[in-house]
Amino acid sequence: MDGLEFQGGTSKTIYFLMRMVENTGKFDWETARIDWVDLDEAEARIRQTTNAIGRKRDLAVLEAMPGTLRR
């Protein structure tokens, strides 16, 4: 599957759907923390974001997921 493009407040972001294979706890310099949550928790966290453009983009990412992964 190709990545899906979404316009944010200051940049365009391309998302790829992934599943965790192994949680090593090691991240690169861009990532401070990763939380693996279910879709409902992801949506709840996104709705707390104060950046309206980013919030709209991230909710669109969830909605773009294949139907089998969504509720």
C-alpha positions in Angstrom: 0.0 0.0 0.0 1.3 3.4 -0.9 1.4 6.1 1.8 -1.5 8.5 2.1 -0.8 12.3 2.0 -2.3 14.8 4.3 -1.8 18.5 4.5 -0.9 19.9 7.9 -0.5 23.4 9.3 3.1 23.8 8.0 3.9 20.8 6.0 2.5 17.8 4.1 2.8 14.4 5.8 2.7 11.0 4.3 1.5 8.2 6.6 1.9 4.5 6.2 -0.2 2.0 8.1 2.1 -0.2 10.3 1.8 -2.8 12.9 4.3 -3.2 15.7 6.4 -6.3 15.3 8.7 -5.7 18.3 8.9 -2.9 20.9 12.6 -2.3 21.3 12.1 1.0 23.2 14.8 2.5 21.0 14.0 5.6 18.9 15.8 7.9 16.6 16.6 11.6 17.2 13.2 12.7 15.9 11.1 10.5 18.3 10.9 11.2 22.0 8.2 8.6 22.7 5.9 6.1 21.1 2.6 4.9 22.6 0.8 1.9 21.0 -2.9 2.6 21.5 -6.2 1.3 20.1 -8.1 3.5 17.6 -10.5 4.9 20.1 -7.6 6.1 22.3 -5.8 7.5 19.3 -8.9 9.5 18.4 -9.3 10.7 22.0 -5.7 11.9 22.1 -6.0 13.6 18.7 -9.1 15.5 19.8 -7.1 17.1 22.6 -4.7 18.8 20.2 -4.9 22.5 20.1 -3.7 22.9 16.5 -7.0 22.8 14.5 -5.3 22.1 11.2 -3.2 19.3 12.6 -6.2 17.8 14.5 -8.3 17.8 11.3 -5.4 16.1 9.4 -4.9 13.5 12.0 -8.6 12.6 12.3 -8.6 12.3 8.5 -5.7 9.8 8.8 -7.8 7.6 11.1 -10.8 7.8 8.8 -8.7 6.9 5.8 -7.7 3.6 7.3 -9.1 0.5 5.6 -12.6 -0.4 7.0 -11.4 -3.7 8.5 -9.2 -1.7 11.0 -11.8 0.8 11.9 -14.7 0.0 14.3 
